[in-house]
Amino acid sequence: TSPGGALAGHGIVILGGPGAAEAAMVAPVLAALPGAVDMVGKLSLPEAAALLSRASLYIGNDSGLMHLAAAAGAPTLGLFGPTNAEEYAPSGPHARVVEADRHVSPPGATELERLARMDALPMERALAAATALLSPVPVA
């Protein structure tokens, strides 16, 4: 099952790499999405590509899986915080990005403090982009 609203009715599969560190990072996501299928660390890259080629939508951060999803032809929404979306955006006709809001740093801020954070990424923009990617494109 999935969250309500525009994404209702779509099953959710969570992908990630192998290892305890990856599983620990994904645990809060799985807890927030009861019913999601946990495939973290369970697929080889060719298996992940095959799954992604059949996906209705991929949503993820700037990662290898995001680029694999776009290459496999899945509508792909890349979520960007501190990394540069202009440089690292997924490519393809069905790829979009949503960037976290940049903020004005106080004088003397460290480089890390100047970076946009993922928690500054507006959920409304991500949902709108995901909904647009799920919408059928009219045929001319």
N, C-alpha and C positions, 0 to 999 in steps of 0.2 A: 504494500500500500504506500501511498504518498501523502504529503501534506495536502490540505484542501486547496480550494481556489483553482487557478488556471492550470495547475499541475496535477489536479485530482485525476485518478484513474491510471496514472503512470507508475509502473513498478520502479523501485530504486535498487540499484546494485552499487555497492561501494567497492572500489578498486584501490589497491595500493601495493607497495612493494613488500618483500618478505622481511621478517625480523621483528623483534620485540619492540624496538623503538617506533617502527611504523604502526604496529598494532596499538601502542599506547596513544599515538597521535590521533588515531581513527576512533578510539573508544568513545569519546564524547559525541562524535557524529553519529555513530551507531546507536548510542543511548537516546539521542534526540530524534531518531528516525526508526521507531519500532516497526518491524516488518521488512526493513531493508535487508537485502541479501548480502552477507559478508563474504566477499571474495578477496579480501586483503591477503596478499602473499600466496594465493592459491592457484594463480594462473601464470603460465609462461608468457613471454611477449607475443608469440604468434597466437596463443589462445586469447589473450587480452585484445589483440587486434581483431580477431574474428568476432568476439563479443561486441566490441565497439562498432564494427561495421554494420551491426544490426540494431544499434541503439537509436532511439528516437531523439535523444539529447544527451550530451555530455556536459557537465558543469564541473570545473575544477580550477585549481590554481595553476600558476606558471610551472609546468612540470613536463616530463617526458610523456606521461600519459595524455596530457592535453594535446600535444603535438601528434601522438599516435592516433588519438580520436579524430582529429582533423584530417590526417592522412588516410584514415580508414573510411572517411566520408560521413562521419557522424556530425550532425549539427553540433557545433562546439562553442561553448561559452567559457572563455578564459577570464578568471578573476585575478586582478592584479593589485598588489599593494605596493611594496617597496621596489619591485622590479619594473623595468621600463617596457610598457606595452608596445610602444612604437618599434622597439627592437625585437621583442620576444613574443609578439602576438601570434596566435595560430593562423595559418594561412588556408585559404580555400573560400569557395563561394558561400559556405554555410558556417562561417566562423565569425564570432563577435567577441568583443572584450568589454569588460566593465572595470573601471579603475577606482581605487579608493580615492577619496577626497584628499587633496594635498592641504596641508595647513601651514600657516605662517609660523615659523619657529622663532622663539625669542632670541635676541642676540646672544652669542656664545653657546648656542645649542650644539650638541655633538652631531656627527654625521648620522648616527642611528636615530637621534631625535628628529632629524629633518625628514626622514623617510616617511612615506605614507604607510599606514598600518592597515592590515586587512579588516580590523574592527571599524575602520572609517569608510568601509565600502557600503554605500547605501543599498539596503535590501530591496528597496523599491525599483532601483535601476537594474539590479540583477534579475529580479522577477520579470520586469518588462522585457528585458533582452531575452530571457528564457522563453517567455510566452511568444515573442515574435519569432524565435527560431522554431517553435513547435507549430506555429500557424502555417497552414498550407499556403503555398505561393500560387496566386491565380495564374492560369495559363492564358496567354494572349492569343 
